[in-house]
Amino acid sequence: MSTSKHDLFKTIAQAHPQLRKSERKVADYVLEHRAKIVQMRIVDLAAAADVSEPTVVRFCRALDFDGFQDFKLNLAQFVGTNTSYQQFRLDSRDSVEQFKEKIFDSTVGNLMRVKSDLDATNLEQAIAALAACKRLDCYGFGASAPICSDAQHKFFRLNISAAAYSDPHLQTMAAVTLKPGDVVIAVSQTGRTKDLLHTTELAMDAGATVIALCPSNTPLAEQVQIPLYIDLDEDKELNTLMSSRITQMVVIDVLAVGVTMKLGEETMIHLKTIKRSLKNLRTPAKRIK
């Protein structure tokens, strides 16, 4: 099979003019509903594209696949690894269904990419530093600030003294009062924010360990002791980088779970105590008759 998984959708688009009219209907559906196809049976795709099952098979073979299952396998691999799948552009002509698909597809693709790219050694170092820390500060500006608040919440529940700062003056004052054994989590979508570079440098000068969630090959990634690279493909013209915050929050979850496991049974008992203490704050669930 000559088609490479790394240019699958480009191959479909290039082959589109040469396909039969009915096969083009399959191609159009596949291009607009990329993530769905992996979960579909051939009968589902045929019905959705309003063609026959043999037409779906002919479409797959026209692209030099052995059949629908071979095509679907390569599509699944492409979705999980190819960066062009993760990037998208919103169009003013997009329907709600179309931009919904694009946003979900982009987010899922970016999550899978970061999952495979995260360095296990750096993760282990970050978890070890957090588990041993006496104090945790979380620094971030703009859209990164809510991620820091989430991190504060996660680690506070683990009985770690944690605080989140999104003001440059407060960050500076906090950074210079850190001591060896303390940890900073710095979150940045660009890795180039001057104020964040300044406060993380102050934190390291004070003897703290800095963990950064940021893109690779950026000033922040190169400055800190433990970088956790989050390289995403997104529409840079959007005011909000959509899947950045979701991916960053998942990485925070990974760190929090890692610290919980490292701290052991005592922390698990502490979490159960917190859960019991919150019980009276919730309305009891209705029993299903």
Buried (B, 14 or more C-beta within 10 A) or exposed (E): EEBEBEBBBEBBEEBEEEBEEBBBBBBBBBEEBBBBBBEBEBEEBBEBBEBEBEBBBBBBBBBEBEEBEBBBBBBBBBBBBBEBBBBBEBEEEBEEEBEEBBBBBBBBBBBBBBEEEBBEEBBEBBBBBBBEBEBBBBBBBEBBBBBBEBBBBBBBBBBBEBBBBBEBEBBBEBBEBBEEEBBBBBBBBBBBBEBBBBBBBBBBEBEBBBBBBBBBEBBBBEBBBBBBBBBBBBBEEEEEBBBBBBBBBBBBEBBBEBBBEBBEEEBEEBBEEEEEEEEEEEEEEEEEE
